[in-house]
Every structure is written in C-alpha cells, then in structure tokens.
C-alpha cells in the first residue's frame, strides 16, 4: 500500500522479525562472477533475507523522512552488536521497498533498544514512523549545500593564496 503525500501526516507501521537476525556486514565471502572475484553477504544472511522478503509483501510503504526504532529480544545472554542487527534490518527494508533508502536524508533517526532475553521467542520489533514533523529532505539538503559551497570557495581561495606565496 502506497500513500500520497496528501494522505500521510504521521504514519506508523510495525514489523516483527522472529528468530535470529544474522549480520550482513560480518562473514562476507568471495564469490566468482564471470571469472572475477566479488564480495557477497554470508549464506546465512542471504537465506534469512530470502525467507523474510515474502513476509513483507503488503507492508505499508513509507516515504522519507522516517524514523526507525528497533527493540531487540535476544535468545542468549551473549552480547551481540546492535549496529550489525540494525544494518541487516535496514537493508532488508530497502530491498523490500518499504523504505526508499537508509541514508541520513531518508532515515533521519534510528534507535536501537535491548528489550531483554527471550529464549522462547527471540525477535526484533521494528517500528517505522513517518517523520513529517521533523524536516523534509529539501530542508535538510539546502543548508548543507550552502555550507559545502562556502567550504569549496574557502579551499579555492586558500589554494590561490598558497600559489602566490601568501600562506
């Protein structure tokens, strides 16, 4: 389901991923494509993604900007890296088309919480909220563009001064 800009003010969708979420970033492997080496995600991640993608069909599609809150319920007391879990979830949401991109212009806020240990029902609860009350992408980019242009001007000016021997 895709909503027009007119229809969305503050929209929220919740998704629960049951079981262990593997890291996409760790355990990379080398595969050969057309006789050339390439880096691919682990087989465990690829299996998990292939299993999860069909379950996301029909999930509400949100347009940027949005916020994501992940609450992780682990099946073990062993400490795991929150960042790797969230990256796997973010990438899956992008591949499923639920969010457009997980860059900072689209995903303006992400929060990871440890919900505790649940040996019987390990999961990650994901809440995605439209962040219309925050800022739009254009509002984010405009001041950044001005800053970058000013910095480039200053760098050029310093290079000219350096060539002339003033610096």
N, C-alpha and C positions, 0 to 999 in steps of 0.2 A: 504494500500500500504506500503510495507516494502522495504527499500533501503539497498543495500550492503554498506559496508564501502567505497568501491571504488567510489560509486556514490554520496556520501554526502560530501560536503565541508562546506558550510554554508547554512543550510536549515531552512526555517521558515514556520510555519503553524499558522493560526489564527482561533479561535473558539469564537463564541459569545453565551453566556448563557442569555436568556431573562427572565425577571421577577425576583422575589425574590429568592436568594440563601440562603437556611437555613443552620444553623450551624450544623455540625455533632458532634462537641465536646460538645456543650451545650445540655441540655434537654435529657440526657441519661435516659433510663428506664430499669427496671428489668424485664426480661422475664424468663420463666421456660422452660428448655430443659432437657428432660429425668429426671424430678423431681428435677433438680438442678437449682439454680438461676444463671442467666448470665446477663451481661450488654449489651444492644443493643442501637443503634442510635435511635433518635426520629423518630416517624412515619412520620413526615413532611419531614425529610431528606431522609428516605427510599423511600417515594413516589417521591420526586424530583429526586433522583438517578435513580429510575426505569423509570421515564419519559425521563430523559436525555440520558441514556446509548444507546438506539436505535438510537438516532440522531447522535451519534459519529461513527457509523459504516462507514468504508471507509475513516476515517480521517488518514492522514499521520502518521505513527508510527516513532518516533524518538528514536535513541539510545543515551545513555548517553555519555558524559555530555551534559546538556542542560540548558538553561536559560528560565525563565518564567516571563512575565510582565502581570500583571492584572490591568485593568483600570475599576474601579467600578463606575457605574452611578446609584445612589440610587433613590428610588421613594419617599423619605421623607427627611426632614431636621434632623430627629432624628439621632444622632451619633450611628454608629454601629462599631463593632470590625472588622478591616481589617483581622487580623490573622485568625479568625474563617471562614471568607469567603474564604480566600486562602486555608486553610486546606481542606475545603469541595471540592473545585475545584481540588486540588492536588490529593485527594483520589479518586475522580471520574475519573481523567485522568489515574491513576494507574489501577483502576478496569476496565476501557475501553481498557487497553493495549496500550494506546498512548504513555505513558512514562513507563519505567520499574519500577522505584521506585522514591520516593521523598526524599530519604536520601541525605546527602551532597556530596556523591560521584557521584550521578547522577544529582541531581538538584544543580548545583554549584552557581546559583544566582537566586533569586526571588525578584521581585519588585512589590509593590502594590501602585497604584495611585488612588486618588479620582478624578474622571472625572467630578463630579458635580451632581446636582439633575435633573433628567429627569422623571417627573411624568408620562408622556405618554409612555415612552419607557425605563423602568429601565432594566439594563443589566450589565453583566461583560464581557468585551472584553479581551480575553486571547491570547497572542502571545507567542508561544513556538519557540525558536531558538536553533539549534544545537550549541554547544559551542566548536566546534573543535578547534577554535583558542585559546581557553583557555588552558585547560590541559586535559590529559586523566585520567581515573580512576587509572591506574597503576602509573602515575606520582604523583597523589595525595597521594596514599597509601604508596608508598615506603619511603618517609621521615618520615611519621607518624609511620610506623613500626619500623624504626631505633630509633626514639625518645622513643617509648614505651619500646623497649628492653633496652635502656640505663636507663630509669627510673626504670624498674624492677631490673636491676643489682644493681643500687644505693640503692634501697629499701632492697634488699637481703643483701648487704654489711652492711647497717646500722643495720639490724636485727642481723647479726652475731656480730657486734661490741657491740650492746646492750647486747647480751647474755654474752659476755666476760667482760662486765662492763666498756667498753671504752666510752660509751655515757651516 
